[in-house]
């Protein structure tokens, strides 16, 4: 009986962990429409907390942008 209870609790803990991981907001990226005067830095500052350099890195990775990439109004960016 005790082993059965422990097994049920372990399975429940894994199930709850999987649900929490799948709903943590890290799923589908948001599509952002670039506005005039937007920069990767300004988008990173408004979208991500903390160091904007990390946000710029995320934006570059998600959108396959190089260091010298220029944004154009109307351009679509994925915001991870």
N, CA, C and O atoms as a GROMACS GRO file, in nm:
protein
  320
    1UNK      N    1   0.082  -0.120   0.000
    1UNK     CA    2   0.000   0.000   0.000
    1UNK      C    3   0.087   0.126   0.000
    1UNK      O    4   0.061   0.220  -0.075
    2UNK      N    5   0.191   0.127   0.085
    2UNK     CA    6   0.279   0.243   0.094
    2UNK      C    7   0.353   0.266  -0.038
    2UNK      O    8   0.368   0.380  -0.083
    3UNK      N    9   0.399   0.158  -0.100
    3UNK     CA   10   0.471   0.169  -0.227
    3UNK      C   11   0.379   0.225  -0.335
    3UNK      O   12   0.420   0.306  -0.417
    4UNK      N   13   0.257   0.180  -0.334
    4UNK     CA   14   0.159   0.228  -0.432
    4UNK      C   15   0.135   0.378  -0.415
    4UNK      O   16   0.127   0.451  -0.514
    5UNK      N   17   0.123   0.425  -0.292
    5UNK     CA   18   0.101   0.566  -0.263
    5UNK      C   19   0.220   0.650  -0.309
    5UNK      O   20   0.203   0.756  -0.368
    6UNK      N   21   0.340   0.602  -0.280
    6UNK     CA   22   0.462   0.673  -0.322
    6UNK      C   23   0.468   0.680  -0.474
    6UNK      O   24   0.500   0.785  -0.530
    7UNK      N   25   0.437   0.572  -0.541
    7UNK     CA   26   0.438   0.568  -0.687
    7UNK      C   27   0.338   0.668  -0.745
    7UNK      O   28   0.369   0.738  -0.841
    8UNK      N   29   0.219   0.674  -0.688
    8UNK     CA   30   0.118   0.770  -0.734
    8UNK      C   31   0.166   0.913  -0.715
    8UNK      O   32   0.146   0.997  -0.803
    9UNK      N   33   0.227   0.942  -0.601
    9UNK     CA   34   0.277   1.077  -0.574
    9UNK      C   35   0.390   1.115  -0.670
    9UNK      O   36   0.396   1.230  -0.716
   10UNK      N   37   0.478   1.022  -0.701
   10UNK     CA   38   0.587   1.050  -0.795
   10UNK      C   39   0.532   1.078  -0.934
   10UNK      O   40   0.575   1.173  -0.999
   11UNK      N   41   0.439   0.998  -0.980
   11UNK     CA   42   0.378   1.019  -1.112
   11UNK      C   43   0.306   1.154  -1.115
   11UNK      O   44   0.315   1.226  -1.214
   12UNK      N   45   0.234   1.187  -1.010
   12UNK     CA   46   0.164   1.316  -1.004
   12UNK      C   47   0.262   1.432  -1.007
   12UNK      O   48   0.236   1.534  -1.072
   13UNK      N   49   0.374   1.419  -0.939
   13UNK     CA   50   0.474   1.527  -0.938
   13UNK      C   51   0.531   1.548  -1.078
   13UNK      O   52   0.549   1.663  -1.119
   14UNK      N   53   0.559   1.441  -1.150
   14UNK     CA   54   0.608   1.455  -1.287
   14UNK      C   55   0.503   1.518  -1.378
   14UNK      O   56   0.536   1.600  -1.464
   15UNK      N   57   0.378   1.480  -1.360
   15UNK     CA   58   0.271   1.537  -1.443
   15UNK      C   59   0.256   1.686  -1.418
   15UNK      O   60   0.242   1.763  -1.513
   16UNK      N   61   0.260   1.728  -1.293
   16UNK     CA   62   0.250   1.870  -1.260
   16UNK      C   63   0.369   1.945  -1.318
   16UNK      O   64   0.353   2.055  -1.371
   17UNK      N   65   0.488   1.888  -1.309
   17UNK     CA   66   0.608   1.951  -1.365
   17UNK      C   67   0.596   1.969  -1.515
   17UNK      O   68   0.638   2.073  -1.567
   18UNK      N   69   0.542   1.871  -1.584
   18UNK     CA   70   0.526   1.882  -1.729
   18UNK      C   71   0.425   1.990  -1.765
   18UNK      O   72   0.445   2.062  -1.863
   19UNK      N   73   0.318   2.001  -1.689
   19UNK     CA   74   0.218   2.104  -1.715
   19UNK      C   75   0.276   2.242  -1.693
   19UNK      O   76   0.252   2.333  -1.773
   20UNK      N   77   0.350   2.261  -1.586
   20UNK     CA   78   0.411   2.391  -1.556
   20UNK      C   79   0.510   2.430  -1.664
   20UNK      O   80   0.513   2.545  -1.707
   21UNK      N   81   0.593   2.334  -1.708
   21UNK     CA   82   0.691   2.364  -1.813
   21UNK      C   83   0.624   2.401  -1.944
   21UNK      O   84   0.674   2.488  -2.015
   22UNK      N   85   0.512   2.337  -1.978
   22UNK     CA   86   0.448   2.365  -2.105
   22UNK      C   87   0.370   2.496  -2.104
   22UNK      O   88   0.335   2.546  -2.211
   23UNK      N   89   0.341   2.552  -1.987
   23UNK     CA   90   0.263   2.675  -1.981
   23UNK      C   91   0.342   2.791  -1.923
   23UNK      O   92   0.284   2.883  -1.867
   24UNK      N   93   0.475   2.789  -1.936
   24UNK     CA   94   0.556   2.894  -1.876
   24UNK      C   95   0.572   3.015  -1.966
   24UNK      O   96   0.648   3.106  -1.931
   25UNK      N   97   0.505   3.022  -2.079
   25UNK     CA   98   0.513   3.138  -2.166
   25UNK      C   99   0.627   3.131  -2.265
   25UNK      O  100   0.646   3.225  -2.343
   26UNK      N  101   0.704   3.026  -2.265
   26UNK     CA  102   0.818   3.017  -2.355
   26UNK      C  103   0.782   2.944  -2.484
   26UNK      O  104   0.871   2.896  -2.555
   27UNK      N  105   0.656   2.936  -2.514
   27UNK     CA  106   0.612   2.863  -2.632
   27UNK      C  107   0.624   2.941  -2.760
   27UNK      O  108   0.735   2.974  -2.804
   28UNK      N  109   0.513   2.971  -2.821
   28UNK     CA  110   0.509   3.035  -2.951
   28UNK      C  111   0.558   3.179  -2.944
   28UNK      O  112   0.513   3.257  -2.860
   29UNK      N  113   0.652   3.214  -3.034
   29UNK     CA  114   0.698   3.353  -3.035
   29UNK      C  115   0.590   3.448  -3.087
   29UNK      O  116   0.500   3.407  -3.160
   30UNK      N  117   0.601   3.573  -3.048
   30UNK     CA  118   0.509   3.677  -3.091
   30UNK      C  119   0.566   3.743  -3.216
   30UNK      O  120   0.688   3.763  -3.226
   31UNK      N  121   0.481   3.777  -3.311
   31UNK     CA  122   0.525   3.851  -3.430
   31UNK      C  123   0.511   4.000  -3.401
   31UNK      O  124   0.404   4.046  -3.361
   32UNK      N  125   0.619   4.073  -3.421
   32UNK     CA  126   0.624   4.217  -3.394
   32UNK      C  127   0.643   4.289  -3.526
   32UNK      O  128   0.729   4.251  -3.606
   33UNK      N  129   0.564   4.393  -3.551
   33UNK     CA  130   0.575   4.474  -3.671
   33UNK      C  131   0.661   4.596  -3.638
   33UNK      O  132   0.625   4.678  -3.553
   34UNK      N  133   0.774   4.608  -3.705
   34UNK     CA  134   0.870   4.716  -3.679
   34UNK      C  135   0.807   4.850  -3.716
   34UNK      O  136   0.747   4.866  -3.822
   35UNK      N  137   0.824   4.947  -3.625
   35UNK     CA  138   0.774   5.084  -3.646
   35UNK      C  139   0.891   5.174  -3.683
   35UNK      O  140   1.006   5.139  -3.660
   36UNK      N  141   0.862   5.292  -3.740
   36UNK     CA  142   0.971   5.386  -3.770
   36UNK      C  143   1.050   5.417  -3.643
   36UNK      O  144   0.992   5.432  -3.535
   37UNK      N  145   1.179   5.426  -3.656
   37UNK     CA  146   1.273   5.458  -3.547
   37UNK      C  147   1.296   5.342  -3.450
   37UNK      O  148   1.369   5.358  -3.353
   38UNK      N  149   1.235   5.224  -3.473
   38UNK     CA  150   1.262   5.108  -3.389
   38UNK      C  151   1.404   5.058  -3.414
   38UNK      O  152   1.454   5.062  -3.526
   39UNK      N  153   1.468   5.013  -3.309
   39UNK     CA  154   1.597   4.946  -3.318
   39UNK      C  155   1.587   4.816  -3.240
   39UNK      O  156   1.496   4.799  -3.158
   40UNK      N  157   1.680   4.726  -3.264
   40UNK     CA  158   1.681   4.603  -3.184
   40UNK      C  159   1.694   4.636  -3.036
   40UNK      O  160   1.632   4.572  -2.952
   41UNK      N  161   1.775   4.736  -3.007
   41UNK     CA  162   1.798   4.777  -2.868
   41UNK      C  163   1.667   4.826  -2.805
   41UNK      O  164   1.633   4.786  -2.694
   42UNK      N  165   1.593   4.913  -2.876
   42UNK     CA  166   1.470   4.968  -2.818
   42UNK      C  167   1.363   4.859  -2.802
   42UNK      O  168   1.288   4.860  -2.705
   43UNK      N  169   1.357   4.766  -2.897
   43UNK     CA  170   1.262   4.656  -2.886
   43UNK      C  171   1.300   4.567  -2.768
   43UNK      O  172   1.213   4.525  -2.691
   44UNK      N  173   1.429   4.538  -2.754
   44UNK     CA  174   1.475   4.454  -2.643
   44UNK      C  175   1.448   4.520  -2.509
   44UNK      O  176   1.410   4.452  -2.414
   45UNK      N  177   1.468   4.652  -2.501
   45UNK     CA  178   1.441   4.722  -2.374
   45UNK      C  179   1.294   4.715  -2.336
   45UNK      O  180   1.261   4.697  -2.219
   46UNK      N  181   1.205   4.729  -2.435
   46UNK     CA  182   1.062   4.730  -2.403
   46UNK      C  183   1.006   4.589  -2.384
   46UNK      O  184   0.906   4.571  -2.314
   47UNK      N  185   1.067   4.489  -2.447
   47UNK     CA  186   1.013   4.353  -2.443
   47UNK      C  187   1.070   4.268  -2.329
   47UNK      O  188   0.997   4.192  -2.266
   48UNK      N  189   1.200   4.281  -2.305
   48UNK     CA  190   1.267   4.194  -2.209
   48UNK      C  191   1.318   4.276  -2.091
   48UNK      O  192   1.362   4.389  -2.108
   49UNK      N  193   1.310   4.220  -1.973
   49UNK     CA  194   1.365   4.286  -1.856
   49UNK      C  195   1.515   4.257  -1.846
   49UNK      O  196   1.567   4.167  -1.912
   50UNK      N  197   1.582   4.333  -1.764
   50UNK     CA  198   1.724   4.309  -1.743
   50UNK      C  199   1.811   4.375  -1.849
   50UNK      O  200   1.777   4.480  -1.902
   51UNK      N  201   1.922   4.312  -1.878
   51UNK     CA  202   2.022   4.365  -1.970
   51UNK      C  203   1.969   4.359  -2.114
   51UNK      O  204   1.941   4.250  -2.164
   52UNK      N  205   1.954   4.474  -2.181
   52UNK     CA  206   1.903   4.474  -2.319
   52UNK      C  207   1.991   4.397  -2.416
   52UNK      O  208   1.943   4.351  -2.520
   53UNK      N  209   2.120   4.381  -2.384
   53UNK     CA  210   2.208   4.305  -2.473
   53UNK      C  211   2.162   4.161  -2.488
   53UNK      O  212   2.176   4.102  -2.595
   54UNK      N  213   2.108   4.104  -2.382
   54UNK     CA  214   2.056   3.968  -2.391
   54UNK      C  215   1.934   3.963  -2.482
   54UNK      O  216   1.917   3.870  -2.560
   55UNK      N  217   1.847   4.065  -2.472
   55UNK     CA  218   1.731   4.073  -2.560
   55UNK      C  219   1.770   4.090  -2.705
   55UNK      O  220   1.710   4.029  -2.794
   56UNK      N  221   1.871   4.173  -2.730
   56UNK     CA  222   1.919   4.192  -2.867
   56UNK      C  223   1.972   4.060  -2.921
   56UNK      O  224   1.946   4.025  -3.036
   57UNK      N  225   2.045   3.987  -2.839
   57UNK     CA  226   2.098   3.857  -2.881
   57UNK      C  227   1.983   3.762  -2.916
   57UNK      O  228   1.988   3.692  -3.017
   58UNK      N  229   1.880   3.758  -2.831
   58UNK     CA  230   1.764   3.671  -2.857
   58UNK      C  231   1.696   3.709  -2.989
   58UNK      O  232   1.661   3.622  -3.069
   59UNK      N  233   1.679   3.840  -3.010
   59UNK     CA  234   1.615   3.886  -3.134
   59UNK      C  235   1.698   3.849  -3.256
   59UNK      O  236   1.644   3.803  -3.357
   60UNK      N  237   1.829   3.867  -3.248
   60UNK     CA  238   1.916   3.831  -3.361
   60UNK      C  239   1.910   3.682  -3.390
   60UNK      O  240   1.901   3.642  -3.506
   61UNK      N  241   1.914   3.601  -3.287
   61UNK     CA  242   1.909   3.456  -3.305
   61UNK      C  243   1.776   3.412  -3.366
   61UNK      O  244   1.774   3.333  -3.460
   62UNK      N  245   1.666   3.463  -3.313
   62UNK     CA  246   1.533   3.420  -3.359
   62UNK      C  247   1.505   3.464  -3.502
   62UNK      O  248   1.429   3.398  -3.573
   63UNK      N  249   1.566   3.576  -3.544
   63UNK     CA  250   1.536   3.632  -3.676
   63UNK      C  251   1.652   3.620  -3.774
   63UNK      O  252   1.647   3.677  -3.883
   64UNK      N  253   1.756   3.548  -3.736
   64UNK     CA  254   1.874   3.526  -3.822
   64UNK      C  255   1.931   3.657  -3.873
   64UNK      O  256   1.957   3.673  -3.992
   65UNK      N  257   1.950   3.752  -3.780
   65UNK     CA  258   2.003   3.884  -3.816
   65UNK      C  259   2.152   3.891  -3.784
   65UNK      O  260   2.198   3.833  -3.686
   66UNK      N  261   2.225   3.962  -3.869
   66UNK     CA  262   2.368   3.982  -3.845
   66UNK      C  263   2.387   4.106  -3.760
   66UNK      O  264   2.291   4.177  -3.731
   67UNK      N  265   2.511   4.132  -3.722
   67UNK     CA  266   2.541   4.248  -3.638
   67UNK      C  267   2.509   4.380  -3.703
   67UNK      O  268   2.477   4.476  -3.633
   68UNK      N  269   2.516   4.388  -3.836
   68UNK     CA  270   2.490   4.514  -3.904
   68UNK      C  271   2.351   4.524  -3.965
   68UNK      O  272   2.327   4.607  -4.052
   69UNK      N  273   2.259   4.440  -3.920
   69UNK     CA  274   2.124   4.438  -3.978
   69UNK      C  275   2.052   4.569  -3.952
   69UNK      O  276   2.058   4.624  -3.842
   70UNK      N  277   1.983   4.618  -4.055
   70UNK     CA  278   1.905   4.741  -4.044
   70UNK      C  279   1.757   4.702  -4.049
   70UNK      O  280   1.715   4.626  -4.135
   71UNK      N  281   1.680   4.754  -3.954
   71UNK     CA  282   1.537   4.726  -3.951
   71UNK      C  283   1.463   4.826  -4.040
   71UNK      O  284   1.502   4.942  -4.050
   72UNK      N  285   1.357   4.778  -4.103
   72UNK     CA  286   1.275   4.863  -4.188
   72UNK      C  287   1.133   4.866  -4.133
   72UNK      O  288   1.082   4.763  -4.090
   73UNK      N  289   1.069   4.984  -4.133
   73UNK     CA  290   0.929   4.990  -4.089
   73UNK      C  291   0.845   4.891  -4.169
   73UNK      O  292   0.856   4.882  -4.292
   74UNK      N  293   0.760   4.817  -4.098
   74UNK     CA  294   0.677   4.716  -4.162
   74UNK      C  295   0.738   4.577  -4.160
   74UNK      O  296   0.669   4.479  -4.187
   75UNK      N  297   0.866   4.568  -4.127
   75UNK     CA  298   0.934   4.438  -4.118
   75UNK      C  299   0.876   4.360  -4.001
   75UNK      O  300   0.845   4.418  -3.897
   76UNK      N  301   0.862   4.230  -4.019
   76UNK     CA  302   0.811   4.144  -3.912
   76UNK      C  303   0.927   4.075  -3.842
   76UNK      O  304   1.015   4.019  -3.907
   77UNK      N  305   0.926   4.081  -3.710
   77UNK     CA  306   1.026   4.014  -3.628
   77UNK      C  307   0.957   3.915  -3.536
   77UNK      O  308   0.848   3.940  -3.485
   78UNK      N  309   1.022   3.802  -3.515
   78UNK     CA  310   0.974   3.707  -3.414
   78UNK      C  311   1.034   3.747  -3.281
   78UNK      O  312   1.156   3.763  -3.269
   79UNK      N  313   0.950   3.762  -3.181
   79UNK     CA  314   0.995   3.795  -3.046
   79UNK      C  315   0.983   3.669  -2.961
   79UNK      O  316   0.874   3.632  -2.920
   80UNK      N  317   1.096   3.603  -2.934
   80UNK     CA  318   1.090   3.480  -2.855
   80UNK      C  319   1.055   3.509  -2.710
   80UNK      O  320   1.046   3.416  -2.629
   0.00000   0.00000   0.00000
